[in-house]
Amino acid sequence: MSSADDGNSALGHKAFKRSKSHFADRVTADGRDGWPVEAGRYRLVVSRACPWASRAVISRRLLGLEDALSMAITDPIQDDRSWRFTLDPDGRDPVLGIRYLSEAYDRRESDYPGGVSVPALVDVPSGKLVTNDYQQLTLDLATEWKDLHREGAPDLYPPALRDEIDTVMADIYEDVNNGVYRAGFAAGQEEYEEACAGVFRRLDLLTPRLARQRYLVGDTLTEADIRLFTTLVRFDAVYHGHFKCNRWKLTENEVLWAYVRDLYQTPGFGDTVDFDHIKRHYHQVHTGINPTGIVPLGPDLAGWLTPHHREELGGRPFGDGTPPGPAPTAEAVPAHHRPTTDQGD
């Protein structure tokens, strides 16, 4: 998710096109790009509001990389210098020592295109940005970082299923992950209708698939599920109203609502979701389509913790592995930012 200096006030007034990640270096086991996998060397900078960054947060939790890869969480509200560390004491990241993520970008390159985006991987010793390639980052966490995975970590990108996973993810990216943005930031009726129709066409195609199998590919969690989840968990809260993707709510689709609740209740998914950050970011930062900055009170979060019955379809969430342990205390989502069991059915 890119910075405020991309022109949030211009959103909805000109055609939307997602910029490619300008910094595409990879951190690999053999260090072929000059960035070898090394415990403690890198810091993952994320926003809990951002679906692209949330992919990396979930992957890191599932794989047990908390001790090897530290994480910084930005304020969901940007100012004119973009993502900032105002949630930390003195408004400065305690590891990188910077107030704005842009400082790590500037140390890497000046006058870079594409703005400041999360997720971002920063080299702690030099303070330089390594990569903001959100599409590749999580795949590398699942494969290149294997030596640092926790015991019992799931295989989120199994070699035998990669072709199918890649195909499913490509369709989901085009129509759903990015489709909601193309609808929400559309500058004209025709552009909006085409994007919105594409979102629901893909969701309609995914529904029978997920009616007969618990997960998108194979019988275990994969990268594909992570990428669909981070859009679906935001759907009713922001995409339905704020982005006008309102043919129906997710809660009105019995299959997809059960699927996303199943994932939400799986360790490593729901315990990373901060609905307060999500709602405040979209509604207060996207001034081009919500100039008042008013944050809606709803939707009611009741239901996220209710039974989903997806286990009846079989499947083994972590394959031959085990669930991750509790989130580190410093990274836990505040209780009042997530559903509680006393909200009813």
RORO-859912 format. One record per residue (C-alpha): x, y, z; residue in one letter. Coordinates in pm, 1 decimal, m for minus. Example, Ala and Ser with C-alpha at 12.3 -4.5 7.8 and 13.67 -1.06 7.14 Angstrom:
<pts>
<pt X="1230.0" Y="m450.0" Z="780.0" residu="A"/>
<pt X="1367.0" Y="m106.0" Z="714.0" residu="S"/>
</pts>
This chain:
<pts>
<pt X="0.0" Y="0.0" Z="0.0" residu="M"/>
<pt X="154.6" Y="323.8" Z="m114.3" residu="S"/>
<pt X="212.0" Y="655.1" Z="46.2" residu="S"/>
<pt X="9.2" Y="968.1" Z="97.7" residu="A"/>
<pt X="235.2" Y="1150.6" Z="m145.5" residu="D"/>
<pt X="86.5" Y="933.5" Z="m420.9" residu="D"/>
<pt X="m198.6" Y="1183.8" Z="m394.8" residu="G"/>
<pt X="m473.6" Y="1041.2" Z="m177.6" residu="N"/>
<pt X="m678.2" Y="1351.6" Z="m245.9" residu="S"/>
<pt X="m665.3" Y="1266.2" Z="m617.1" residu="A"/>
<pt X="m806.9" Y="916.4" Z="m570.8" residu="L"/>
<pt X="m1131.2" Y="877.9" Z="m760.9" residu="G"/>
<pt X="m1044.5" Y="1171.3" Z="m987.1" residu="H"/>
<pt X="m805.2" Y="998.4" Z="m1224.7" residu="K"/>
<pt X="m763.9" Y="644.5" Z="m1358.2" residu="A"/>
<pt X="m616.0" Y="410.2" Z="m1099.0" residu="F"/>
<pt X="m310.9" Y="203.8" Z="m1185.9" residu="K"/>
<pt X="m109.8" Y="15.1" Z="m925.0" residu="R"/>
<pt X="260.9" Y="88.0" Z="m957.4" residu="S"/>
<pt X="504.0" Y="m201.0" Z="m965.2" residu="K"/>
<pt X="745.5" Y="m249.7" Z="m678.4" residu="S"/>
<pt X="1051.7" Y="m45.9" Z="m768.3" residu="H"/>
<pt X="1281.2" Y="m218.1" Z="m520.3" residu="F"/>
<pt X="1273.1" Y="m585.8" Z="m612.2" residu="A"/>
<pt X="1591.9" Y="m721.0" Z="m454.4" residu="D"/>
<pt X="1542.4" Y="m1053.4" Z="m283.0" residu="R"/>
<pt X="1671.0" Y="m1185.5" Z="48.1" residu="V"/>
<pt X="1774.9" Y="m1540.5" Z="m36.9" residu="T"/>
<pt X="1948.7" Y="m1837.1" Z="121.1" residu="A"/>
<pt X="2246.8" Y="m1797.1" Z="m114.1" residu="D"/>
<pt X="2248.6" Y="m1415.4" Z="m100.3" residu="G"/>
<pt X="2261.3" Y="m1385.4" Z="m478.4" residu="R"/>
<pt X="2121.5" Y="m1029.6" Z="m472.5" residu="D"/>
<pt X="2366.4" Y="m932.9" Z="m200.7" residu="G"/>
<pt X="2112.8" Y="m988.2" Z="76.1" residu="W"/>
<pt X="2159.9" Y="m1327.7" Z="245.2" residu="P"/>
<pt X="1903.2" Y="m1467.9" Z="487.3" residu="V"/>
<pt X="2038.1" Y="m1392.0" Z="833.4" residu="E"/>
<pt X="1858.0" Y="m1394.0" Z="1167.9" residu="A"/>
<pt X="1826.6" Y="m1046.9" Z="1316.8" residu="G"/>
<pt X="1960.3" Y="m860.1" Z="1016.5" residu="R"/>
<pt X="1634.2" Y="m733.8" Z="865.5" residu="Y"/>
<pt X="1326.5" Y="m553.1" Z="991.7" residu="R"/>
<pt X="982.9" Y="m599.1" Z="838.2" residu="L"/>
<pt X="786.5" Y="m273.8" Z="830.1" residu="V"/>
<pt X="410.0" Y="m315.0" Z="800.0" residu="V"/>
<pt X="77.1" Y="m146.5" Z="847.1" residu="S"/>
<pt X="m200.1" Y="m357.4" Z="996.6" residu="R"/>
<pt X="m440.1" Y="m160.1" Z="776.1" residu="A"/>
<pt X="m277.5" Y="m274.9" Z="452.8" residu="C"/>
<pt X="m380.7" Y="m606.4" Z="292.9" residu="P"/>
<pt X="m50.1" Y="m640.7" Z="108.0" residu="W"/>
<pt X="148.2" Y="m594.3" Z="428.9" residu="A"/>
<pt X="m88.5" Y="m820.9" Z="620.4" residu="S"/>
<pt X="15.5" Y="m1109.4" Z="395.5" residu="R"/>
<pt X="369.2" Y="m1079.5" Z="532.5" residu="A"/>
<pt X="246.9" Y="m1046.6" Z="892.2" residu="V"/>
<pt X="48.9" Y="m1371.2" Z="861.2" residu="I"/>
<pt X="328.5" Y="m1559.0" Z="683.6" residu="S"/>
<pt X="581.9" Y="m1453.4" Z="946.8" residu="R"/>
<pt X="352.1" Y="m1577.6" Z="1224.8" residu="R"/>
<pt X="267.8" Y="m1909.3" Z="1059.1" residu="L"/>
<pt X="633.3" Y="m1981.2" Z="983.0" residu="L"/>
<pt X="753.2" Y="m1879.5" Z="1327.0" residu="G"/>
<pt X="996.9" Y="m1615.6" Z="1207.9" residu="L"/>
<pt X="931.9" Y="m1369.4" Z="1492.9" residu="E"/>
<pt X="1274.9" Y="m1416.2" Z="1652.2" residu="D"/>
<pt X="1460.0" Y="m1409.4" Z="1320.1" residu="A"/>
<pt X="1276.6" Y="m1117.6" Z="1158.8" residu="L"/>
<pt X="1169.9" Y="m826.5" Z="1377.8" residu="S"/>
<pt X="861.2" Y="m625.6" Z="1285.6" residu="M"/>
<pt X="771.0" Y="m256.4" Z="1299.4" residu="A"/>
<pt X="407.0" Y="m145.7" Z="1290.0" residu="I"/>
<pt X="327.4" Y="196.2" Z="1145.6" residu="T"/>
<pt X="48.8" Y="434.8" Z="1236.5" residu="D"/>
<pt X="m254.6" Y="359.8" Z="1016.2" residu="P"/>
<pt X="m291.2" Y="731.8" Z="947.9" residu="I"/>
<pt X="m30.7" Y="882.1" Z="718.9" residu="Q"/>
<pt X="75.9" Y="1241.7" Z="688.5" residu="D"/>
<pt X="236.4" Y="1410.5" Z="387.7" residu="D"/>
<pt X="555.2" Y="1207.5" Z="441.7" residu="R"/>
<pt X="362.6" Y="880.6" Z="439.8" residu="S"/>
<pt X="405.2" Y="588.7" Z="680.6" residu="W"/>
<pt X="523.8" Y="704.5" Z="1020.9" residu="R"/>
<pt X="622.0" Y="545.2" Z="1351.7" residu="F"/>
<pt X="402.6" Y="756.4" Z="1578.6" residu="T"/>
<pt X="282.2" Y="444.4" Z="1764.1" residu="L"/>
<pt X="632.3" Y="406.6" Z="1911.8" residu="D"/>
<pt X="778.0" Y="609.2" Z="2200.6" residu="P"/>
<pt X="898.7" Y="950.8" Z="2078.3" residu="D"/>
<pt X="753.0" Y="869.2" Z="1735.5" residu="G"/>
<pt X="1066.0" Y="680.9" Z="1634.5" residu="R"/>
<pt X="1113.6" Y="314.6" Z="1543.0" residu="D"/>
<pt X="1321.5" Y="168.5" Z="1828.2" residu="P"/>
<pt X="1533.6" Y="m51.4" Z="1601.0" residu="V"/>
<pt X="1582.8" Y="161.9" Z="1290.4" residu="L"/>
<pt X="1583.4" Y="491.8" Z="1478.4" residu="G"/>
<pt X="1374.4" Y="667.9" Z="1212.8" residu="I"/>
<pt X="1047.6" Y="859.5" Z="1226.9" residu="R"/>
<pt X="931.7" Y="783.8" Z="870.7" residu="Y"/>
<pt X="969.2" Y="476.9" Z="652.0" residu="L"/>
<pt X="1069.3" Y="714.7" Z="371.7" residu="S"/>
<pt X="1402.1" Y="763.0" Z="549.0" residu="E"/>
<pt X="1495.2" Y="400.6" Z="474.6" residu="A"/>
<pt X="1388.5" Y="451.1" Z="112.3" residu="Y"/>
<pt X="1601.1" Y="767.4" Z="88.3" residu="D"/>
<pt X="1905.5" Y="586.4" Z="222.1" residu="R"/>
<pt X="1868.5" Y="334.7" Z="m58.7" residu="R"/>
<pt X="1789.9" Y="570.3" Z="m344.8" residu="E"/>
<pt X="1679.7" Y="929.4" Z="m397.1" residu="S"/>
<pt X="1398.5" Y="1032.9" Z="m631.7" residu="D"/>
<pt X="1261.5" Y="677.8" Z="m647.2" residu="Y"/>
<pt X="932.4" Y="623.7" Z="m834.5" residu="P"/>
<pt X="619.2" Y="467.9" Z="m689.7" residu="G"/>
<pt X="611.9" Y="632.4" Z="m349.7" residu="G"/>
<pt X="665.7" Y="474.0" Z="m8.9" residu="V"/>
<pt X="485.1" Y="144.0" Z="36.3" residu="S"/>
<pt X="448.2" Y="m139.0" Z="285.4" residu="V"/>
<pt X="541.4" Y="m412.4" Z="336.5" residu="P"/>
<pt X="903.4" Y="m307.3" Z="331.1" residu="A"/>
<pt X="1208.9" Y="m507.2" Z="432.7" residu="L"/>
<pt X="1488.9" Y="m291.3" Z="573.4" residu="V"/>
<pt X="1852.5" Y="m384.4" Z="634.2" residu="D"/>
<pt X="1910.3" Y="m294.5" Z="999.6" residu="V"/>
<pt X="2291.1" Y="m235.5" Z="987.8" residu="P"/>
<pt X="2274.8" Y="10.9" Z="697.6" residu="S"/>
<pt X="1920.1" Y="139.4" Z="751.6" residu="G"/>
<pt X="1854.9" Y="92.4" Z="379.0" residu="K"/>
<pt X="1541.9" Y="m44.9" Z="219.5" residu="L"/>
<pt X="1601.3" Y="m388.7" Z="66.1" residu="V"/>
<pt X="1269.7" Y="m461.6" Z="m104.1" residu="T"/>
<pt X="909.2" Y="m349.4" Z="m124.5" residu="N"/>
<pt X="813.1" Y="m631.5" Z="m362.0" residu="D"/>
<pt X="501.9" Y="m753.2" Z="m181.0" residu="Y"/>
<pt X="431.8" Y="m1024.4" Z="m440.3" residu="Q"/>
<pt X="770.5" Y="m1196.2" Z="m397.1" residu="Q"/>
<pt X="838.6" Y="m1122.5" Z="m30.6" residu="L"/>
<pt X="601.9" Y="m1380.2" Z="118.1" residu="T"/>
<pt X="704.8" Y="m1647.9" Z="m130.7" residu="L"/>
<pt X="1064.4" Y="m1597.7" Z="m19.3" residu="D"/>
<pt X="967.3" Y="m1614.6" Z="348.6" residu="L"/>
<pt X="809.8" Y="m1953.0" Z="272.5" residu="A"/>
<pt X="1102.7" Y="m2091.2" Z="71.0" residu="T"/>
<pt X="1431.9" Y="m1901.5" Z="109.1" residu="E"/>
<pt X="1395.5" Y="m1859.8" Z="486.2" residu="W"/>
<pt X="1329.6" Y="m2231.5" Z="553.9" residu="K"/>
<pt X="1636.8" Y="m2279.8" Z="772.8" residu="D"/>
<pt X="1493.7" Y="m2026.4" Z="1017.6" residu="L"/>
<pt X="1136.1" Y="m2159.0" Z="1024.4" residu="H"/>
<pt X="1000.5" Y="m2288.7" Z="1354.1" residu="R"/>
<pt X="974.0" Y="m2661.6" Z="1406.3" residu="E"/>
<pt X="636.6" Y="m2769.5" Z="1271.4" residu="G"/>
<pt X="600.1" Y="m2474.3" Z="1032.6" residu="A"/>
<pt X="358.3" Y="m2541.8" Z="745.1" residu="P"/>
<pt X="472.2" Y="m2554.9" Z="383.1" residu="D"/>
<pt X="285.7" Y="m2258.4" Z="239.8" residu="L"/>
<pt X="422.7" Y="m2299.6" Z="m113.2" residu="Y"/>
<pt X="469.1" Y="m2674.7" Z="m170.3" residu="P"/>
<pt X="659.8" Y="m2749.2" Z="m494.1" residu="P"/>
<pt X="407.1" Y="m3005.0" Z="m621.0" residu="A"/>
<pt X="123.6" Y="m2747.8" Z="m605.4" residu="L"/>
<pt X="302.9" Y="m2431.8" Z="m715.6" residu="R"/>
<pt X="163.9" Y="m2417.6" Z="m1067.8" residu="D"/>
<pt X="m192.6" Y="m2440.6" Z="m940.9" residu="E"/>
<pt X="m125.3" Y="m2197.8" Z="m655.9" residu="I"/>
<pt X="27.1" Y="m1946.9" Z="m899.7" residu="D"/>
<pt X="m273.9" Y="m1970.6" Z="m1132.9" residu="T"/>
<pt X="m525.7" Y="m1927.6" Z="m852.2" residu="V"/>
<pt X="m330.6" Y="m1636.3" Z="m701.7" residu="M"/>
<pt X="m302.1" Y="m1459.2" Z="m1037.9" residu="A"/>
<pt X="m678.9" Y="m1467.0" Z="m1088.7" residu="D"/>
<pt X="m745.9" Y="m1355.6" Z="m731.5" residu="I"/>
<pt X="m495.6" Y="m1071.6" Z="m761.4" residu="Y"/>
<pt X="m639.0" Y="m937.8" Z="m1085.8" residu="E"/>
<pt X="m1007.7" Y="m955.3" Z="m996.5" residu="D"/>
<pt X="m1021.7" Y="m943.2" Z="m615.7" residu="V"/>
<pt X="m703.9" Y="m817.5" Z="m442.1" residu="N"/>
<pt X="m649.6" Y="m535.7" Z="m691.0" residu="N"/>
<pt X="m1003.0" Y="m538.3" Z="m830.6" residu="G"/>
<pt X="m1153.5" Y="m379.2" Z="m518.8" residu="V"/>
<pt X="m904.9" Y="m91.8" Z="m552.6" residu="Y"/>
<pt X="m982.3" Y="m44.2" Z="m921.2" residu="R"/>
<pt X="m1350.6" Y="m23.0" Z="m830.6" residu="A"/>
<pt X="m1299.3" Y="203.3" Z="m530.7" residu="G"/>
<pt X="m1062.4" Y="444.2" Z="m702.8" residu="F"/>
<pt X="m1240.2" Y="447.1" Z="m1039.4" residu="A"/>
<pt X="m1276.6" Y="791.9" Z="m1194.0" residu="A"/>
<pt X="m1576.6" Y="705.7" Z="m1411.5" residu="G"/>
<pt X="m1889.8" Y="492.1" Z="m1414.4" residu="Q"/>
<pt X="m1776.6" Y="250.1" Z="m1685.0" residu="E"/>
<pt X="m1438.3" Y="196.2" Z="m1519.6" residu="E"/>
<pt X="m1609.2" Y="131.8" Z="m1185.4" residu="Y"/>
<pt X="m1871.7" Y="m105.7" Z="m1322.4" residu="E"/>
<pt X="m1612.6" Y="m315.4" Z="m1506.5" residu="E"/>
<pt X="m1396.1" Y="m351.1" Z="m1196.4" residu="A"/>
<pt X="m1686.0" Y="m414.9" Z="m959.1" residu="C"/>
<pt X="m1834.2" Y="m676.9" Z="m1191.1" residu="A"/>
<pt X="m1494.5" Y="m847.6" Z="m1203.6" residu="G"/>
<pt X="m1472.5" Y="m864.2" Z="m824.3" residu="V"/>
<pt X="m1805.6" Y="m1041.7" Z="m788.4" residu="F"/>
<pt X="m1755.5" Y="m1259.8" Z="m1094.9" residu="R"/>
<pt X="m1439.4" Y="m1401.0" Z="m936.6" residu="R"/>
<pt X="m1603.4" Y="m1440.5" Z="m595.2" residu="L"/>
<pt X="m1891.8" Y="m1623.6" Z="m760.9" residu="D"/>
<pt X="m1641.1" Y="m1857.7" Z="m929.8" residu="L"/>
<pt X="m1456.9" Y="m1921.0" Z="m602.5" residu="L"/>
<pt X="m1776.4" Y="m2005.6" Z="m413.5" residu="T"/>
<pt X="m1841.4" Y="m2355.1" Z="m556.6" residu="P"/>
<pt X="m1469.7" Y="m2436.9" Z="m530.9" residu="R"/>
<pt X="m1471.2" Y="m2353.2" Z="m160.9" residu="L"/>
<pt X="m1805.0" Y="m2526.2" Z="m108.9" residu="A"/>
<pt X="m1639.9" Y="m2859.7" Z="m185.9" residu="R"/>
<pt X="m1293.1" Y="m2809.5" Z="m35.3" residu="Q"/>
<pt X="m1173.1" Y="m2638.9" Z="279.1" residu="R"/>
<pt X="m876.2" Y="m2457.1" Z="123.5" residu="Y"/>
<pt X="m808.2" Y="m2310.8" Z="m218.9" residu="L"/>
<pt X="m538.0" Y="m2556.6" Z="m328.9" residu="V"/>
<pt X="m483.0" Y="m2901.1" Z="m178.3" residu="G"/>
<pt X="m596.1" Y="m2993.4" Z="171.0" residu="D"/>
<pt X="m375.1" Y="m2753.7" Z="369.0" residu="T"/>
<pt X="m324.3" Y="m2380.3" Z="405.3" residu="L"/>
<pt X="m115.0" Y="m2223.5" Z="129.1" residu="T"/>
<pt X="m4.2" Y="m1880.4" Z="15.5" residu="E"/>
<pt X="m322.3" Y="m1863.5" Z="m193.9" residu="A"/>
<pt X="m542.8" Y="m1868.5" Z="117.0" residu="D"/>
<pt X="m338.6" Y="m1593.7" Z="280.6" residu="I"/>
<pt X="m379.4" Y="m1368.1" Z="m23.1" residu="R"/>
<pt X="m754.7" Y="m1419.5" Z="m47.4" residu="L"/>
<pt X="m804.3" Y="m1382.3" Z="328.8" residu="F"/>
<pt X="m646.7" Y="m1037.2" Z="354.1" residu="T"/>
<pt X="m901.9" Y="m900.1" Z="106.9" residu="T"/>
<pt X="m1203.3" Y="m1090.4" Z="238.3" residu="L"/>
<pt X="m1143.0" Y="m992.1" Z="601.7" residu="V"/>
<pt X="m1166.3" Y="m624.9" Z="494.3" residu="R"/>
<pt X="m1460.4" Y="m672.9" Z="261.8" residu="F"/>
<pt X="m1761.3" Y="m571.4" Z="469.3" residu="D"/>
<pt X="m1564.6" Y="m324.0" Z="681.6" residu="A"/>
<pt X="m1429.8" Y="m111.1" Z="395.4" residu="V"/>
<pt X="m1466.9" Y="m252.2" Z="44.1" residu="Y"/>
<pt X="m1845.3" Y="m293.7" Z="49.6" residu="H"/>
<pt X="m1919.4" Y="68.9" Z="136.7" residu="G"/>
<pt X="m1602.1" Y="274.6" Z="95.8" residu="H"/>
<pt X="m1505.8" Y="110.2" Z="m235.7" residu="F"/>
<pt X="m1867.7" Y="58.5" Z="m353.7" residu="K"/>
<pt X="m1824.8" Y="m317.9" Z="m396.4" residu="C"/>
<pt X="m2179.2" Y="m364.3" Z="m275.5" residu="N"/>
<pt X="m2356.3" Y="m625.1" Z="m484.5" residu="R"/>
<pt X="m2364.8" Y="m826.6" Z="m164.2" residu="W"/>
<pt X="m2187.9" Y="m840.6" Z="170.3" residu="K"/>
<pt X="m1952.6" Y="m1120.8" Z="251.7" residu="L"/>
<pt X="m2181.6" Y="m1220.7" Z="538.9" residu="T"/>
<pt X="m2451.9" Y="m1285.8" Z="277.2" residu="E"/>
<pt X="m2243.6" Y="m1549.5" Z="98.0" residu="N"/>
<pt X="m2272.5" Y="m1858.5" Z="316.6" residu="E"/>
<pt X="m1966.8" Y="m2034.7" Z="173.3" residu="V"/>
<pt X="m1721.9" Y="m1741.7" Z="167.7" residu="L"/>
<pt X="m1835.2" Y="m1616.3" Z="507.4" residu="W"/>
<pt X="m1771.8" Y="m1960.0" Z="658.9" residu="A"/>
<pt X="m1436.8" Y="m1984.9" Z="475.9" residu="Y"/>
<pt X="m1307.9" Y="m1651.5" Z="602.5" residu="V"/>
<pt X="m1431.0" Y="m1724.5" Z="957.4" residu="R"/>
<pt X="m1245.8" Y="m2055.7" Z="946.2" residu="D"/>
<pt X="m924.5" Y="m1874.1" Z="855.0" residu="L"/>
<pt X="m988.6" Y="m1593.1" Z="1103.0" residu="Y"/>
<pt X="m1016.5" Y="m1847.4" Z="1383.3" residu="Q"/>
<pt X="m695.0" Y="m2022.3" Z="1274.2" residu="T"/>
<pt X="m389.2" Y="m1914.7" Z="1479.0" residu="P"/>
<pt X="m179.9" Y="m1671.4" Z="1277.3" residu="G"/>
<pt X="m472.2" Y="m1516.7" Z="1087.5" residu="F"/>
<pt X="m731.3" Y="m1344.4" Z="1303.6" residu="G"/>
<pt X="m482.0" Y="m1263.6" Z="1576.6" residu="D"/>
<pt X="m304.3" Y="m1033.4" Z="1329.7" residu="T"/>
<pt X="m617.5" Y="m841.6" Z="1220.0" residu="V"/>
<pt X="m680.0" Y="m492.8" Z="1361.2" residu="D"/>
<pt X="m1022.4" Y="m368.1" Z="1250.2" residu="F"/>
<pt X="m964.6" Y="m26.9" Z="1409.0" residu="D"/>
<pt X="m649.6" Y="31.4" Z="1202.4" residu="H"/>
<pt X="m824.0" Y="m94.6" Z="889.1" residu="I"/>
<pt X="m1128.6" Y="130.6" Z="919.7" residu="K"/>
<pt X="m941.8" Y="443.8" Z="1023.9" residu="R"/>
<pt X="m682.6" Y="412.8" Z="748.0" residu="H"/>
<pt X="m922.0" Y="368.1" Z="457.4" residu="Y"/>
<pt X="m1177.6" Y="624.7" Z="569.3" residu="H"/>
<pt X="m942.2" Y="893.4" Z="699.7" residu="Q"/>
<pt X="m657.6" Y="869.5" Z="448.3" residu="V"/>
<pt X="m849.6" Y="829.7" Z="120.2" residu="H"/>
<pt X="m975.1" Y="1187.5" Z="119.3" residu="T"/>
<pt X="m1036.7" Y="1178.4" Z="m255.6" residu="G"/>
<pt X="m1332.2" Y="944.8" Z="m206.5" residu="I"/>
<pt X="m1420.2" Y="1024.2" Z="157.0" residu="N"/>
<pt X="m1345.5" Y="1395.6" Z="197.3" residu="P"/>
<pt X="m1515.4" Y="1423.3" Z="537.8" residu="T"/>
<pt X="m1287.5" Y="1161.3" Z="692.4" residu="G"/>
<pt X="m1580.0" Y="1019.4" Z="887.2" residu="I"/>
<pt X="m1523.8" Y="660.8" Z="1003.9" residu="V"/>
<pt X="m1838.6" Y="444.1" Z="1005.3" residu="P"/>
<pt X="m1942.8" Y="281.5" Z="1332.1" residu="L"/>
<pt X="m2016.3" Y="m52.5" Z="1165.7" residu="G"/>
<pt X="m2017.5" Y="m319.2" Z="1063.6" residu="P"/>
<pt X="m2093.1" Y="m513.4" Z="1380.7" residu="D"/>
<pt X="m1808.9" Y="m759.1" Z="1438.7" residu="L"/>
<pt X="m2040.9" Y="m1015.3" Z="1595.0" residu="A"/>
<pt X="m2008.3" Y="m1345.9" Z="1417.2" residu="G"/>
<pt X="m1635.9" Y="m1364.3" Z="1349.5" residu="W"/>
<pt X="m1587.2" Y="m1610.2" Z="1633.6" residu="L"/>
<pt X="m1899.8" Y="m1819.8" Z="1572.5" residu="T"/>
<pt X="m1876.4" Y="m2183.5" Z="1451.3" residu="P"/>
<pt X="m1802.2" Y="m2223.6" Z="1080.9" residu="H"/>
<pt X="m1824.9" Y="m2604.3" Z="1044.9" residu="H"/>
<pt X="m1560.8" Y="m2603.7" Z="770.9" residu="R"/>
<pt X="m1379.8" Y="m2890.5" Z="943.0" residu="E"/>
<pt X="m1655.6" Y="m3113.8" Z="801.9" residu="E"/>
<pt X="m1486.4" Y="m3073.3" Z="461.3" residu="L"/>
<pt X="m1169.8" Y="m3237.3" Z="596.0" residu="G"/>
<pt X="m834.2" Y="m3078.3" Z="535.2" residu="G"/>
<pt X="m545.2" Y="m3025.2" Z="774.0" residu="R"/>
<pt X="m467.2" Y="m2657.1" Z="827.2" residu="P"/>
<pt X="m95.6" Y="m2707.9" Z="897.9" residu="F"/>
<pt X="m43.6" Y="m3036.9" Z="716.5" residu="G"/>
<pt X="203.7" Y="m3246.4" Z="913.2" residu="D"/>
<pt X="301.4" Y="m2938.8" Z="1113.8" residu="G"/>
<pt X="154.8" Y="m2753.8" Z="1410.0" residu="T"/>
<pt X="m16.8" Y="m2419.6" Z="1478.7" residu="P"/>
<pt X="200.1" Y="m2122.3" Z="1574.1" residu="P"/>
<pt X="217.2" Y="m2019.8" Z="1937.9" residu="G"/>
<pt X="62.1" Y="m1701.4" Z="2076.4" residu="P"/>
<pt X="169.3" Y="m1371.6" Z="1922.3" residu="A"/>
<pt X="444.9" Y="m1188.9" Z="2110.6" residu="P"/>
<pt X="290.6" Y="m950.7" Z="2362.9" residu="T"/>
<pt X="436.5" Y="m644.2" Z="2194.0" residu="A"/>
<pt X="274.0" Y="m743.9" Z="1864.9" residu="E"/>
<pt X="m67.0" Y="m846.4" Z="1997.3" residu="A"/>
<pt X="m368.9" Y="m664.3" Z="1855.0" residu="V"/>
<pt X="m545.7" Y="m466.3" Z="2131.1" residu="P"/>
<pt X="m856.9" Y="m644.3" Z="2256.2" residu="A"/>
<pt X="m1086.9" Y="m352.6" Z="2169.2" residu="H"/>
<pt X="m968.3" Y="m363.4" Z="1805.1" residu="H"/>
<pt X="m1102.2" Y="m716.1" Z="1743.0" residu="R"/>
<pt X="m1419.4" Y="m920.9" Z="1795.7" residu="P"/>
<pt X="m1500.6" Y="m1059.0" Z="2136.7" residu="T"/>
<pt X="m1692.3" Y="m1371.2" Z="2230.7" residu="T"/>
<pt X="m1959.0" Y="m1174.1" Z="2415.1" residu="D"/>
<pt X="m2097.7" Y="m1003.6" Z="2104.8" residu="Q"/>
<pt X="m2351.4" Y="m1272.4" Z="2032.0" residu="G"/>
<pt X="m2430.8" Y="m1463.5" Z="1715.3" residu="D"/>
</pts>
